[in-house]
Amino acid sequence: MDVLERFLEYAKVDTQSSETSGTHPSTEKQFDLARILEKQLNEMGVQNVRLSKYCYVFGHIPSNLRDGEKAPKLGFIAHMDTSPSASDAGVSPREIKNYQGGEIVLNEEKHIVLSPKTFPKLDSMIGSDLLVTDGTTLLGADDKAGVAEIMAMAEYLLSHPEVKHGDIMIGFTPDEEIGEGPCFFDVADFGADVAYTVDGGTLGEIEYENFNAASGKVSITGVNVHPGDAKGKMVNAALVAMEFNALLPDERPSNTEGYEGFFHLTGISGDEACTEMSYIIRDHDRDRFEERKKIFEAAAEKLNEKYGNTEAHVEVTLRDQYYNMREKIDPENMYLIDAAKEAFVKAGVTPVTVPIRGGTDGAQLSFKGLPCPNLSTGGENYHGIYEYLNINSMRKMVEVLINLAADMVK
């Protein structure tokens, strides 16, 4: 089955995860894709295929090396869920063959346009075949493109025994988009010595540096009285929320790049009496990351001092989510980066190492004892209706993964 055919099948399965369910997996519908993958892995001849109660799919392609040949047990991992940021119900991909530049109308009725003026990387896609959305859902390339690429690699290795490789471990995870992909990932059961997540973007990118990450919750209790009798009494919780945000440095996703960290307000709800805010806090540098959390707490302390003679109160809760995997890759496991570069070059692709302005399963897995840098998939504009996928890049990634499996042999 061609990698594009696989992707189109997987993209139509609703696997959106949920930040609020509190279950593992966070949504039962992720099992719908997990069972498809379990069945397909068994049909193609992958060994020891298993689907856990927490919705992890594992499989093993045994080594075909001769005596004296060695290779690490190598894992390839992708996640099945899609982001809660946009719907993936009823995904309807459309292929743009030989894109020649300019705007792509995603939805004429709703006047939704994918434009290089807003997304200038489109200009580098001229001559490629693209998959786009219909403007009502995300596409699901994050990370069903990675899933499809790993499945296509597995099928190729099993049908081409002349390609020498060591033990290959395959893993598909739930709930990556809500930071819980590795929570019930059994590293020992997976069986790999090292691994790659296939969950990146532009073809050729290799990532082994990611944000240190925390979530922040702000609960503001105000003092609400009738507005006609409010002077000297009312403390409007919604306005205090604005004050809290203003106390944070003006370092947001929209005005930072590269290694620059940020505070990102992801949600706000409430009224005069009670307002809740949700933030994510990010920085590549561990010391600056710790300082950001102190700034966050200090903002609450300052407001509590200001309104200390009233019943108003600001409470913050911080939770670390993951850390920069560079600590586990550099220098002991830099050979994984070198091997990935060689695999790209062999496929005619120029590799580039870039910092992840986010996180992957590989970040947490690296801290669980499985060094796990991240590789590109060919997708762009993740988590929204403007997501698109370079089909040529997706096919090239299958070649890269095959190269990696073969080139690990010594």
N, C-alpha and C positions, 0 to 999 in steps of 0.2 A: 504494500500500500504506500503510495507516495506521501511524503511528509505534508504536503498541502492538503491532501484528502484527509489525512489524520487530523490536522488542525481544524478543518471545517467541521468534522464530526464532533470534536471535543468542545469547540467554541459554542456550539448550540446547546450544550448541557449547562443548566443554571447551577453554578457552584459558589455563589457569593457567600462569603463568610460574614459573621456578625460580631460586632464588638460588645454587644449587650446581653447575649443569650446566657453566658456563664457555663455553657456545656462544652464537651470535648468529643467530637468536633463541634464547632460553634453552630453549624447547621447540618441537619441530616442529609440534605440534598447533595452534599459533597460526596456521599457514598455512591450517588448515581454514576459519577464519572469513575470513581475508584473501582466499582464493579466492572465497568467496561474495560478498564486497563488491566484488571486482574484476569479477565477472560482472554483478552488479546495477548497478554504475556504468555499465558498457558498455551494458547493456540500456536504461537510462533516457536515454542520450545524452550522458553526460559525456565530454569530450574528453581525449585523451592519458592514458588510464588506464594505469597501470603498477604492477606488483608487483615489488619488488626482491628480490634473493637474501637480504636481511636481514629480509624480511617487512614492508616498508613499502608501503602502498597510497596512491598519489597520483592525483589527477585534477584537471581544469580545466573550469570552466564559463565560456566566453568572455563578455566584456563585451557588453552590448547598448546601450551609450550612444551618443547622437548626438554629432556634432561640437560641441565646445565644452563638453561635460559631462565631468567628471573624477571619479575615485574611486581610492583606493589599491588595489593588488592585495591582496585580503583573503583570509586563510586561516582555515579552521575545522579544528580538530584534535581527535581523541579517540583513546583507546588501546583496543586489542582484548583485552589480557590481563587476567586477574583475579588477585587476591592469593593468594600461597602460604599465607596465614594460615588459609584454610578451603577445603574442597573445592568445586569447581564441576562435578564429574562427576555428570550426571543431575539437573541443576537442574529442579525441578518447581514453577513459580510458581503461586500461587493468588490470584485476584482477590477482594478484599473490596469490594463495591459499597456506596457511601454509608455509609462507616464512621461509626458512631454512638457511638464512645468505648468505653472499657473494655478488658479484656484480649482478645487474639487468640490462640487456641490454635493454635500452629504444628504441633505434633505431639502428639497425645493419648497415643499409646503411650509416648513418651519423656518426657511431662510437660514439654514445652518451650512456654513462653508468652511472647508479646510483650506487655509490660505498660507502661502509662503511668507506673506507679510507678517503674520503672527507666529508662524512656525517655519523659520528660515531654513531649517534642515531639509525641508522638502526640495529645495533647489539642488541638493546633492543626490536626490533620488531619480533624477531625469534618466530615462532609459530603462528603469526597473519596472517590474510588475508589482503593484501594491494591492493590499487588501485594506479596505476602509469600512467604517460603520455606516449605518443609515441615519446617524445623528440622534438616535433615541437611546442607545446603549453604548457601553464600552465594547471593545472588540474581544478582549480576552487573551491577547498575545502575551500578556503578563498573567500567568506564565504558561498558558496552554501551548504557546509556541515552543517553549522549552520542553514540555511534556512530549509534544509531537516529534521534536528533534531527537530526543533520547530514544523514543520508541522506534523511529526510523533507523537510528544507529544500531539498536539491538537486532532488528530484523536483518540488517545488512551483515552484521558479524555472524549471525547464526546461519545465514545462507551463503557465506563466503569463508569456509573453514581455512582457506589458504592465507587469510589475514591472521597473523600470529598476535595473540594478546594474552595477558594474564587474566586472573579472576576479575570479572566485571560485576559490580553490584549496582542495582537500579533501585531508586527510591522516589516515591511520589508522596508529598506531604499535604495535609490540610492546613488551613488557618495561618499561612505565612503572612497574609495581608494584615492581620491583626496582631502580629508579633508573637504568635503562639505555635508556629510550625514545629519547632524542635521540642516542645514541652513533653511530648510522649514518644519522641524519637529514640528508639533503643539502639544506641550506637553499637553495642556488642552484637546484637542480633543482626544488624545491618551487615556487619562483617568486613567493612572496608578499612584499609589502613589510612587512606587519604581520599578526598573526593573533590568534585567540582559541583557547584550549583550552576544550572543553566537558566539564568533568570535576569540577564542584563538587557541592554538596549542595542545600540548601534553596532553593526558587525565589526569585529576586531577588538572590541573593548574587553580588557581583562581587569578585574577589580579585586584587590585584596586589602583595601582600606575602606572602612565604612564609619559612619557616625557612631559615637557613643550616644545612647538614646535613653530618655526618660519621658514618662507621661506626667502631666501635672493637672490636678483637679483643684478648682477654687470654688468654695462654697461661701456665699455672702448672705448673712442674715441682716436685714435692714430693720428700720423702725417705721412702720406704716400707720399713718393716721389720715383722717379726712383732709384733703388738700386745702380746704377752706380754713382749717385750724392747725396748719402744719408748721407755722413758723417756730423755729427753735426746738422742734420736736422730731420732725421727719428726717430719717436717714434713708434715702432712696437706694436700695440695693443695686439697681440697674446702673445708677450713676457711679456708685462705688466701684462697680465692675470696670467702668471706663477709666476711673482713676487708677485702678490696679494695672490695667494694660498700659497706661501712660507712664507708669513708673518703670516699666521694663525698657531696656535698650531698644533702639529702633533697628533691630537686626531681625529681619523677617525673610521668609523664603523668596519673596519678590525682589529683595535688594541684596541678596547674598549669592555667592557662587563658590565653586572649587572647595577649598578647605574651610571656608567661613561657616561658622555655626549660626543658629538662630533660635528664637522663640516663636512658636507658631500657634496662634489661636485657632483651634479647629471646631469649636462649637460654643455657643452661648444661648442660654434660655433663662426665663424668669420674669420677674416683675419687681415692683417697689419693695415687696416684703422679702423676697428670696431670689437670688440669681446664682446660676451655676455656670462655670466656664471650664472648658477643656483645652489643654495645651499639649504640644509635644516640644521637647527641649532637645537640641542636637548640637554636637560639636565633635570634630575628629580628635582634638587634643583632650586627653583625660583630665588634665589640670583645669583647663578652661571649662570643661563640662561640669566639673565639681563646683567651679565658681558660679556658673550659670544657675545651678540649683540654689546656691546661697542667695543670689540676687532675687530669685523667685520668692524664697521664704522671707527675705528682707522687705519685699514690697507689702506682704501681708502684715508684717510686724509694724511697719510705718503707718498703715491705715488703722490698725488696731490701737495704736497710740493716739492717732488723730481723733478716733471716735470712742475713746476709752470710757468716757463718762455717759455713754448711752448703752442701749441693749444691742447695738449693732456689733457685728463680729465678722471677721474674715478668717477662714480656715483653709489651709492648703495641704494637699496630700501629694507626695512625689513617689513615683515607682520606677526604678531602673528597669529598662527593657532589654538592652543588649549593649555590648561594648565593641570597640574597634578590633576587628580580627587581625590587624597587622601585628598585634602583640604575639599572636600564635603562628604567623606565617614567616615573619622576618626576624632572624635570618635562617632559622632551622629548616624551613620548608619552602625556601625561595625556588627550589628546583621545580616546584609546581608551576610557578610563573614562567620560568624558562621553557618548560615543556609546552605550556600553552602557546607561548610566542612561536615556538618552532612549528606547532601544529597549524597555526594560522598562516605562517609564511609558506609552509608546504602546500597549503590550499590556495595560495596566491593572494592572501589578504595581509595587509599591513596591520600588525598588532599595535595597540596602544594601551598603556596602563592608566587608569583614571580612578580617582576616589569616588566611592558611592555616596551620593547625597541622599542616603536612606540606609536601609538594612536588608539583609537577606537571611534565609535560614542558615546560610554558611557562617554568619557571624556567631550565632549562638552555638552551632555545632562545633566550630573551632574551639570554643571554650569548654565544650564537652569532650574534647579529646580527638575530634575528627577534623584535621586541618582542611579547610574547604573554601578556596577562593571562588569567584563568580565569573561566568563567561557570558558573552552577548547572545542574544536570540535573533535580533533583527527587528524587534518591535520599537515603536516610538510613541510618545505622548500618552504614557500609561495613566490609568485611573480616570479616564474621562471619555466623552463622546468623540473626541478628536484623535483617539488612538488609531494607529495604522501599523501595518506590518509589511516589510519588504520581503516579498516571496523569494526573490533571488538570494537574499541574505539567509533566509531560513534554510534553503537547500544547501547553501554553502556551509552552514553550521553543522549539518549532518556530516559533511566531509571532514570538518575540523574535529568533531568528536571521534570519528573513526580513526583519524590520524593520531589523536591523543592515546586512544586505546592501544594502537600498534606501537607508537613511539616510546611507550613506557617500558617496552621489553629491552632488556640488557643482556 
